[in-house]
Amino acid sequence: MKAMTFKEAAAAVKSTTELNGKFDRISTDTRKIEPDSLFIAIKGENFDGHTFAQKAIECGASAVLCERDCGLGEKQILVENTRLALLDLAGYYRSLFNIPVIGITGSVGKTTTKEMTHAVMSSKYNTLKNEGNLNNEIGVPLTLFRLEKCHEAAVIEMGMSDFNEISRMTRAVKPDAAIISNIGVSHIEHLGSREGILRAKLEILEGMKADAPVILNGDDDMLVTVRPGAHPVIYYGIENENSSFKASEITSKESETGLTVGFSGGSGRVNLPFPGRHNVYNALAAVAAGTLFGIDVQSGLEALKNYVPAGMRQRINKKCGITFIEDCYNASPDSQAAALAVLGGMNAERRIAVIGDMLELGSVSEEAHYGVGKKAGENAIDVVFTYGERSLETAKGARDAGVKLVKSFGDKNELAEELKAFLKEGDAALFKASRGMKLEDVIYSVYESLDK
């Protein structure tokens, strides 16, 4: 990060300090302290950074941002709330960069949309993005502090589980354009309804200039109702004829999707190296964003030809003649349906869905899990193995939908052992669950047995 004086930082968080000098690093973890850094003492559910304030100084931090007196004299900058101060400081730091910033949120697909948008923007600009799952009120500001003089653009994903979280983050990010991928039921346990989820996602507009454009999924029944004041709206979609960026002539293969993109200046055809109709939406959003900053549609589509899925998001891996679809990063009813459609389109002897619980669905959980099982039947899945108590409803739905073989497991080791004996050459197996289920443990156990 660019060097900042301690007095400059104190002013940004509405505090004061007599400490002279500068810092060029931010840390919230004493295990990663570097010299000339500012340590921010974050109070969390399981830890309190204030108890490590003295250690931070001993490890080389020049000062500590804290909520209470930690006995560090002039080396501490006092604020009421360090979490909010972290966002305020990041917002000030972001304002030092006159570069285009794209903010992204949505219920499903926002990380993939972020990755694709980064790929498009990187075809013209040196572009920063969140790494991994750093899309919350700690990860977003820490990402902003990674901005350097060399950066020419940034793509920042913002996630949330409750109201006001995106509101606070977007005021730091200050997006020049925003993408909202869709409105599903993820986190409905906290937000009450899809209308509540829409309201929470629209908080992203609060950090934007009044005339900054917003890019919306025109096929989403909630997003097409949005009237965001003076913000110009750009729709993308497959079904909506009013979409400025519309996909047609979609063809799917095991690991490739062909599509024609129609736009005001014409159309372009491309084969993209990832499967699934849902990824068509993500690609359209990314291309639409690129056009706002001087990247024409064909150049954006060309950039996506080299896109590689991040982390455990529908990554296809082949071992011993078995096709594995690793999709363990997260799960919701919509993303489960999309993943099952991809599995259903696979050319395989047997299509096997290994499905784990979806979390934070509140009162709709039972119905949603049952619906996933029904989707398995609709997509001609041959085998469904479920893991977790909630997914017993998925098993029930799969049986009712006519899936030939359905088994449920409450222990990951038992599930892994069953799969080791069951899988054979010619199979395609999807693994998908909410992040908290850690279904990748099963995948790695199966891989280990195949590698022997």
HUSULQUI-V315749 format. One record per residue. N is the residue number from 1. RES is the residue in one small letter. SS is DSSP state (h for helix, s for strand, l for the rest). Layout:
BEGIN
n->N res->RES ss->SS
n->N res->RES ss->SS
END
This chain:
BEGIN
n->1 res->m ss->l
n->2 res->k ss->l
n->3 res->a ss->l
n->4 res->m ss->s
n->5 res->t ss->s
n->6 res->f ss->h
n->7 res->k ss->h
n->8 res->e ss->h
n->9 res->a ss->h
n->10 res->a ss->h
n->11 res->a ss->h
n->12 res->a ss->h
n->13 res->v ss->l
n->14 res->k ss->l
n->15 res->s ss->l
n->16 res->t ss->l
n->17 res->t ss->l
n->18 res->e ss->l
n->19 res->l ss->l
n->20 res->n ss->l
n->21 res->g ss->l
n->22 res->k ss->s
n->23 res->f ss->s
n->24 res->d ss->l
n->25 res->r ss->s
n->26 res->i ss->s
n->27 res->s ss->s
n->28 res->t ss->l
n->29 res->d ss->l
n->30 res->t ss->h
n->31 res->r ss->h
n->32 res->k ss->h
n->33 res->i ss->l
n->34 res->e ss->l
n->35 res->p ss->l
n->36 res->d ss->l
n->37 res->s ss->s
n->38 res->l ss->s
n->39 res->f ss->s
n->40 res->i ss->s
n->41 res->a ss->l
n->42 res->i ss->l
n->43 res->k ss->s
n->44 res->g ss->l
n->45 res->e ss->l
n->46 res->n ss->l
n->47 res->f ss->l
n->48 res->d ss->s
n->49 res->g ss->h
n->50 res->h ss->h
n->51 res->t ss->h
n->52 res->f ss->h
n->53 res->a ss->h
n->54 res->q ss->h
n->55 res->k ss->h
n->56 res->a ss->h
n->57 res->i ss->h
n->58 res->e ss->h
n->59 res->c ss->l
n->60 res->g ss->l
n->61 res->a ss->l
n->62 res->s ss->l
n->63 res->a ss->s
n->64 res->v ss->s
n->65 res->l ss->s
n->66 res->c ss->s
n->67 res->e ss->l
n->68 res->r ss->l
n->69 res->d ss->l
n->70 res->c ss->l
n->71 res->g ss->l
n->72 res->l ss->l
n->73 res->g ss->h
n->74 res->e ss->h
n->75 res->k ss->h
n->76 res->q ss->s
n->77 res->i ss->s
n->78 res->l ss->s
n->79 res->v ss->l
n->80 res->e ss->l
n->81 res->n ss->l
n->82 res->t ss->h
n->83 res->r ss->h
n->84 res->l ss->h
n->85 res->a ss->h
n->86 res->l ss->h
n->87 res->l ss->h
n->88 res->d ss->h
n->89 res->l ss->h
n->90 res->a ss->h
n->91 res->g ss->h
n->92 res->y ss->h
n->93 res->y ss->h
n->94 res->r ss->h
n->95 res->s ss->l
n->96 res->l ss->l
n->97 res->f ss->l
n->98 res->n ss->l
n->99 res->i ss->l
n->100 res->p ss->s
n->101 res->v ss->s
n->102 res->i ss->s
n->103 res->g ss->s
n->104 res->i ss->s
n->105 res->t ss->s
n->106 res->g ss->l
n->107 res->s ss->l
n->108 res->v ss->l
n->109 res->g ss->l
n->110 res->k ss->h
n->111 res->t ss->h
n->112 res->t ss->h
n->113 res->t ss->h
n->114 res->k ss->h
n->115 res->e ss->h
n->116 res->m ss->h
n->117 res->t ss->h
n->118 res->h ss->h
n->119 res->a ss->h
n->120 res->v ss->h
n->121 res->m ss->h
n->122 res->s ss->l
n->123 res->s ss->l
n->124 res->k ss->l
n->125 res->y ss->l
n->126 res->n ss->l
n->127 res->t ss->s
n->128 res->l ss->s
n->129 res->k ss->s
n->130 res->n ss->l
n->131 res->e ss->l
n->132 res->g ss->l
n->133 res->n ss->l
n->134 res->l ss->l
n->135 res->n ss->l
n->136 res->n ss->l
n->137 res->e ss->l
n->138 res->i ss->l
n->139 res->g ss->h
n->140 res->v ss->h
n->141 res->p ss->h
n->142 res->l ss->h
n->143 res->t ss->h
n->144 res->l ss->h
n->145 res->f ss->l
n->146 res->r ss->l
n->147 res->l ss->l
n->148 res->e ss->l
n->149 res->k ss->l
n->150 res->c ss->l
n->151 res->h ss->l
n->152 res->e ss->l
n->153 res->a ss->s
n->154 res->a ss->s
n->155 res->v ss->s
n->156 res->i ss->s
n->157 res->e ss->s
n->158 res->m ss->l
n->159 res->g ss->l
n->160 res->m ss->l
n->161 res->s ss->l
n->162 res->d ss->l
n->163 res->f ss->l
n->164 res->n ss->l
n->165 res->e ss->h
n->166 res->i ss->h
n->167 res->s ss->h
n->168 res->r ss->h
n->169 res->m ss->h
n->170 res->t ss->h
n->171 res->r ss->h
n->172 res->a ss->h
n->173 res->v ss->h
n->174 res->k ss->l
n->175 res->p ss->l
n->176 res->d ss->l
n->177 res->a ss->s
n->178 res->a ss->s
n->179 res->i ss->s
n->180 res->i ss->s
n->181 res->s ss->l
n->182 res->n ss->l
n->183 res->i ss->l
n->184 res->g ss->l
n->185 res->v ss->l
n->186 res->s ss->l
n->187 res->h ss->l
n->188 res->i ss->h
n->189 res->e ss->h
n->190 res->h ss->h
n->191 res->l ss->h
n->192 res->g ss->l
n->193 res->s ss->l
n->194 res->r ss->h
n->195 res->e ss->h
n->196 res->g ss->h
n->197 res->i ss->h
n->198 res->l ss->h
n->199 res->r ss->h
n->200 res->a ss->h
n->201 res->k ss->h
n->202 res->l ss->h
n->203 res->e ss->h
n->204 res->i ss->h
n->205 res->l ss->h
n->206 res->e ss->h
n->207 res->g ss->h
n->208 res->m ss->l
n->209 res->k ss->l
n->210 res->a ss->l
n->211 res->d ss->l
n->212 res->a ss->l
n->213 res->p ss->s
n->214 res->v ss->s
n->215 res->i ss->s
n->216 res->l ss->s
n->217 res->n ss->s
n->218 res->g ss->l
n->219 res->d ss->l
n->220 res->d ss->l
n->221 res->d ss->l
n->222 res->m ss->l
n->223 res->l ss->h
n->224 res->v ss->h
n->225 res->t ss->h
n->226 res->v ss->l
n->227 res->r ss->l
n->228 res->p ss->l
n->229 res->g ss->l
n->230 res->a ss->l
n->231 res->h ss->l
n->232 res->p ss->l
n->233 res->v ss->s
n->234 res->i ss->s
n->235 res->y ss->s
n->236 res->y ss->s
n->237 res->g ss->s
n->238 res->i ss->l
n->239 res->e ss->l
n->240 res->n ss->l
n->241 res->e ss->l
n->242 res->n ss->l
n->243 res->s ss->l
n->244 res->s ss->l
n->245 res->f ss->s
n->246 res->k ss->s
n->247 res->a ss->s
n->248 res->s ss->s
n->249 res->e ss->s
n->250 res->i ss->s
n->251 res->t ss->s
n->252 res->s ss->s
n->253 res->k ss->s
n->254 res->e ss->l
n->255 res->s ss->l
n->256 res->e ss->s
n->257 res->t ss->s
n->258 res->g ss->s
n->259 res->l ss->s
n->260 res->t ss->s
n->261 res->v ss->s
n->262 res->g ss->s
n->263 res->f ss->s
n->264 res->s ss->l
n->265 res->g ss->l
n->266 res->g ss->s
n->267 res->s ss->s
n->268 res->g ss->s
n->269 res->r ss->s
n->270 res->v ss->s
n->271 res->n ss->s
n->272 res->l ss->s
n->273 res->p ss->l
n->274 res->f ss->l
n->275 res->p ss->l
n->276 res->g ss->l
n->277 res->r ss->h
n->278 res->h ss->h
n->279 res->n ss->h
n->280 res->v ss->h
n->281 res->y ss->h
n->282 res->n ss->h
n->283 res->a ss->h
n->284 res->l ss->h
n->285 res->a ss->h
n->286 res->a ss->h
n->287 res->v ss->h
n->288 res->a ss->h
n->289 res->a ss->h
n->290 res->g ss->h
n->291 res->t ss->h
n->292 res->l ss->h
n->293 res->f ss->l
n->294 res->g ss->l
n->295 res->i ss->l
n->296 res->d ss->l
n->297 res->v ss->h
n->298 res->q ss->h
n->299 res->s ss->h
n->300 res->g ss->h
n->301 res->l ss->h
n->302 res->e ss->h
n->303 res->a ss->h
n->304 res->l ss->h
n->305 res->k ss->l
n->306 res->n ss->l
n->307 res->y ss->l
n->308 res->v ss->l
n->309 res->p ss->l
n->310 res->a ss->l
n->311 res->g ss->l
n->312 res->m ss->l
n->313 res->r ss->l
n->314 res->q ss->l
n->315 res->r ss->s
n->316 res->i ss->s
n->317 res->n ss->s
n->318 res->k ss->s
n->319 res->k ss->s
n->320 res->c ss->l
n->321 res->g ss->l
n->322 res->i ss->s
n->323 res->t ss->s
n->324 res->f ss->s
n->325 res->i ss->s
n->326 res->e ss->s
n->327 res->d ss->s
n->328 res->c ss->l
n->329 res->y ss->l
n->330 res->n ss->l
n->331 res->a ss->l
n->332 res->s ss->l
n->333 res->p ss->h
n->334 res->d ss->h
n->335 res->s ss->h
n->336 res->q ss->h
n->337 res->a ss->h
n->338 res->a ss->h
n->339 res->a ss->h
n->340 res->l ss->h
n->341 res->a ss->h
n->342 res->v ss->h
n->343 res->l ss->h
n->344 res->g ss->h
n->345 res->g ss->l
n->346 res->m ss->l
n->347 res->n ss->l
n->348 res->a ss->l
n->349 res->e ss->l
n->350 res->r ss->s
n->351 res->r ss->s
n->352 res->i ss->s
n->353 res->a ss->s
n->354 res->v ss->s
n->355 res->i ss->s
n->356 res->g ss->s
n->357 res->d ss->l
n->358 res->m ss->l
n->359 res->l ss->l
n->360 res->e ss->l
n->361 res->l ss->l
n->362 res->g ss->h
n->363 res->s ss->h
n->364 res->v ss->h
n->365 res->s ss->h
n->366 res->e ss->h
n->367 res->e ss->h
n->368 res->a ss->h
n->369 res->h ss->h
n->370 res->y ss->h
n->371 res->g ss->h
n->372 res->v ss->h
n->373 res->g ss->h
n->374 res->k ss->h
n->375 res->k ss->h
n->376 res->a ss->h
n->377 res->g ss->h
n->378 res->e ss->h
n->379 res->n ss->l
n->380 res->a ss->l
n->381 res->i ss->l
n->382 res->d ss->l
n->383 res->v ss->s
n->384 res->v ss->s
n->385 res->f ss->s
n->386 res->t ss->s
n->387 res->y ss->s
n->388 res->g ss->l
n->389 res->e ss->l
n->390 res->r ss->l
n->391 res->s ss->l
n->392 res->l ss->h
n->393 res->e ss->h
n->394 res->t ss->h
n->395 res->a ss->h
n->396 res->k ss->h
n->397 res->g ss->h
n->398 res->a ss->h
n->399 res->r ss->h
n->400 res->d ss->h
n->401 res->a ss->l
n->402 res->g ss->l
n->403 res->v ss->l
n->404 res->k ss->l
n->405 res->l ss->s
n->406 res->v ss->s
n->407 res->k ss->s
n->408 res->s ss->s
n->409 res->f ss->s
n->410 res->g ss->l
n->411 res->d ss->l
n->412 res->k ss->h
n->413 res->n ss->h
n->414 res->e ss->h
n->415 res->l ss->h
n->416 res->a ss->h
n->417 res->e ss->h
n->418 res->e ss->h
n->419 res->l ss->h
n->420 res->k ss->h
n->421 res->a ss->h
n->422 res->f ss->h
n->423 res->l ss->l
n->424 res->k ss->l
n->425 res->e ss->l
n->426 res->g ss->l
n->427 res->d ss->s
n->428 res->a ss->s
n->429 res->a ss->s
n->430 res->l ss->s
n->431 res->f ss->s
n->432 res->k ss->s
n->433 res->a ss->l
n->434 res->s ss->l
n->435 res->r ss->h
n->436 res->g ss->h
n->437 res->m ss->h
n->438 res->k ss->l
n->439 res->l ss->l
n->440 res->e ss->h
n->441 res->d ss->h
n->442 res->v ss->h
n->443 res->i ss->h
n->444 res->y ss->h
n->445 res->s ss->h
n->446 res->v ss->h
n->447 res->y ss->h
n->448 res->e ss->h
n->449 res->s ss->h
n->450 res->l ss->h
n->451 res->d ss->h
n->452 res->k ss->l
END
